């Protein structure tokens, strides 16, 4: 099996990128950032996110999509 | 805020939703096809995996909080103080780890199902043929999970069972390698969510679901 573990250098780069993701997340409104984290880290679905925040499903979807695109923009800058 | 997305934004958002596992089964199947046939779209997916992957690494840098007592308290409604006092702490930890490893690795030859074990939830999703029926055998103190609809995971992938109690992070209850999964467990708290995610063969390596959630259900108040 090939050893595909990241080396030290890759680790440092990855850490730098992780830092940037977190900085960019901080630029989102706290509730939007929480939705992105909930979706990615806790595997929450749209309906779970919508239910938790009492927001209509479609609104939640638009918000999350918009937040993701802002995150991308921030990371690309 | 305008709700309109440009076609490029739409495509990018879809790729992100795919990586996040937010799509339902038909949408996911369509996107999977597209990943294979559309190199540009496949690149968007890869880029999102990298972007969001940083989120994992960032959190991994922080010292992990000791969530086990909280999870136990949430799951079992109390902290089992006498048992804790009696068993050495390390043995509990080792036992827990061994149980997780056992659940994840061992292929159990299932004994015949216990007919009187009541159904605790139905794990299903709209537009999804897959259905899992978890039962709880109180006498044996076991959760018995059987697939009652749809197909087993395709080669190189596996269904993984997760328990999500309250706001706690999902806890893996094991991989479904056979027609039936049996797992020794205390009774599940009503309102907790059981979910099945699609994971690469061998299961999630991060301790959290990495693939899409296929079906889920809420534990009923028995």
Interface residues (C-beta under 8 A of the other chain):
Chain A: X14 X15 X17 X18 X19 X20 X21 X22 X25 X36 X37 X39 X40 X41 X42 X43 X45 X46 X62 X64 X65 X66 X68 X69 X71 X72 X75
Chain B: X1 X3 X5 X9 X12 X13 X16 X17 X20 X21 X22 X50 X51 X52 X53 X54 X55 X56 X57 X58 X59 X61 X162 X164 X169 X170 X195 X197 X208 X209 X213 X216
